[in-house]
Amino acid sequence: MPAVHPAERYGRVYVLRIGHRPQRDKRITTHVGLVARAFGANGFILGDVCDDHVMESLRGVLERWGGSMELRCGVSSRRYVAEWKRGGGEVIHLTMYGLHVDDVIGEIRASPRPKLIVVGAEKVPPFFYEAADYNVAIGNQPHSEVAALAVFLDRLYGGEELRIEFPGARVKIIPSPRGKRVVSLE
Ligand SMILES: C[S@@+](CC[C@H](N)C(=O)[O-])C[C@H]1O[C@@H](n2cnc3c(N)ncnc32)[C@H](O)[C@@H]1O
C-alpha cells in the first residue's frame, strides 16, 4: 500500500539552505536537497544565491525518482524567514548550540504549523538564531548539515518518511538482498 506522505499528518515542511558558497559547497548543498526530498520535505529553498549545478542535479532526481518538492533559489533568506513567520509558519534552525532535539521534538510534532527548517554552511548570522522559534541541536557536537537534517526529519516523522512512495517516478527499486534491481514504471 502506498505510504501517506507524512506531511499530511505533521504539516508542510520546507528546508532553507543558507550560506551556500558556489565554489566550495556544491556537493554538500546538493546532498542537503537530496535529503530534503528523500526524507519527506515539501520544498527546498537555496537562499541568496542560485547555483545551476545544484538545482539541475535536484531537478534530475525529481524527474527520475519522482516527488513534487518545490525548488527555489536566489530568494533573500532573511526575507523568506520573515515571510514564513508572517504567514503563520514556524522556523526551526538546526544548530549545535540549540536545545537538544529530544527536549523539543514532542512540542514541534504536536504543532500543525508549517515548518521551515534552516541549515547553515559556515558561520550563521545572529538573525537566524533570533528569528527561529526553535534552535535545535542534533546533539551538542559539531557535525554536518546533511546529518542534522536527516536526523531531524526522521525524528519529526517518526521514521515514516523512509516508506514514502514518490508520485511520478519513472523508476523504482525492488529491494533485494544482493545486487541492484531497478524497474521502469513508464
Ligand atoms: C559545518 S556546520 C557549521 C556550524 C557553524 N560553525 C556555526 O556557527 O553554526 C554547518 C551546519 O550544520 C548544521 N549542524 C552541524 N552540527 C549540528 C548539530 N550538532 N546540530 C544541529 N545542526 C548542526 C547547522 O545547520 C550548521 O549551520
The ligand as an SDF file (V2000), in Angstrom:
LIG
                    3D

 27 29  0  0  0  0  0  0  0  0999 V2000
   29.5160   22.6110    9.2820 C   0  0  0  0  0  0  0  0  0  0  0  0
   28.2920   23.2930   10.3320 S   0  0  0  0  0  0  0  0  0  0  0  0
   28.9750   24.8700   10.7670 C   0  0  0  0  0  0  0  0  0  0  0  0
   28.4380   25.4270   12.0350 C   0  0  0  0  0  0  0  0  0  0  0  0
   28.9780   26.8160   12.3630 C   0  0  0  0  0  0  0  0  0  0  0  0
   30.2630   26.7100   12.9790 N   0  0  0  0  0  0  0  0  0  0  0  0
   28.0320   27.6410   13.2160 C   0  0  0  0  0  0  0  0  0  0  0  0
   28.4700   28.5450   13.8720 O   0  0  0  0  0  0  0  0  0  0  0  0
   26.8340   27.3870   13.1900 O   0  0  0  0  0  0  0  0  0  0  0  0
   27.0430   23.6810    9.1430 C   0  0  0  0  0  0  0  0  0  0  0  0
   25.6240   23.4700    9.6070 C   0  0  0  0  0  0  0  0  0  0  0  0
   25.4440   22.1440   10.0400 O   0  0  0  0  0  0  0  0  0  0  0  0
   24.3700   22.0830   10.9750 C   0  0  0  0  0  0  0  0  0  0  0  0
   24.8570   21.3930   12.1740 N   0  0  0  0  0  0  0  0  0  0  0  0
   26.1200   20.9700   12.4220 C   0  0  0  0  0  0  0  0  0  0  0  0
   26.1880   20.3400   13.6020 N   0  0  0  0  0  0  0  0  0  0  0  0
   24.9370   20.3530   14.1190 C   0  0  0  0  0  0  0  0  0  0  0  0
   24.3480   19.8480   15.3040 C   0  0  0  0  0  0  0  0  0  0  0  0
   25.0610   19.2030   16.2250 N   0  0  0  0  0  0  0  0  0  0  0  0
   23.0290   20.0430   15.4950 N   0  0  0  0  0  0  0  0  0  0  0  0
   22.2750   20.6880   14.5720 C   0  0  0  0  0  0  0  0  0  0  0  0
   22.7780   21.1780   13.4330 N   0  0  0  0  0  0  0  0  0  0  0  0
   24.0820   21.0160   13.2060 C   0  0  0  0  0  0  0  0  0  0  0  0
   23.9530   23.5290   11.2330 C   0  0  0  0  0  0  0  0  0  0  0  0
   22.7930   23.8350   10.4920 O   0  0  0  0  0  0  0  0  0  0  0  0
   25.1520   24.3240   10.7470 C   0  0  0  0  0  0  0  0  0  0  0  0
   24.8080   25.6230   10.3510 O   0  0  0  0  0  0  0  0  0  0  0  0
  1  2  1  0
  2  3  1  0
  2 10  1  0
  3  4  1  0
  4  5  1  0
  5  6  1  0
  5  7  1  0
  7  8  2  0
  7  9  1  0
 10 11  1  0
 11 12  1  0
 11 26  1  0
 12 13  1  0
 13 14  1  0
 13 24  1  0
 14 15  1  0
 14 23  1  0
 15 16  2  0
 16 17  1  0
 17 18  1  0
 17 23  2  0
 18 19  1  0
 18 20  2  0
 20 21  1  0
 21 22  2  0
 22 23  1  0
 24 25  1  0
 24 26  1  0
 26 27  1  0
M  CHG  2   2   1   9  -1
M  END
$$$$
